Amino acid sequence: MRPKGPVARLLWRVLALVFVALGLIGAFLPVLPTVPFLLAAAWAAGHGWPALERWLLEHPRYGEYIRRWQERGAVPRRAKWAATVMMTFSALVLLATGAPVAVKIGAPLFMAAVAIWLWRRPEQ
């Protein structure tokens, strides 16, 4: 799907920049993931900013992960472990808060579903 006009292309570019910005923030904040936002940035850039998509795919640190995801939906084992540990930690912290019971049950269930999905992804 390619943009149908200059407004669509501009919107895809803005979306790609938002995802890149979130990814950059995530590179410095341990609670915010980097690679998922860069995956989304590459996806958005592929719709309206081929040069940015190319740059992301060729990035020396993250390019390989983006290419693996686009080609095979692959997630490295280390990333699976990191995500699982962070989701477990987040669920435990949530249980210690004054959040409503529905949130204390729903969020960990959602995180468990994400973890199951994640571990079913290929690694190479």
C-alpha positions, 0 to 999 in steps of 0.5 A: 500500500503506497500513499495516495497523495502528499497528505497521506505521505506526510501522515506516514512520515509523521507517524514514522518520526513519532515511532523513531522518537519513541524508540530514541527515548526507549534507548535511554529509558529502561522502561520503554522498549526501543526495537518495537518502536523502530519496527513500527517506524520501519513499517510506517516509513515503508508507506511514505518515506523509503529513505528512512525505511532504508536507513532503519534497515541498514542501521548498524545496531537495530537493522538486523532485528528489523530485517529479521522481523520483516522477513520471518517475524523472528525475535531473538531469545535474549529479547524474549527473556528481557520482555518476559522478565519486564512483564513479570516485574511490571505485573508484580509492581501492579499487584502492589499498587492500589489499582482496581482489581479488574486492572490487577487481573486483566493486565497480567493476563494480557501480559501473559498472552503477549508472552505466550505469543512472543515465545511462539515466534521464531528466533532466527 
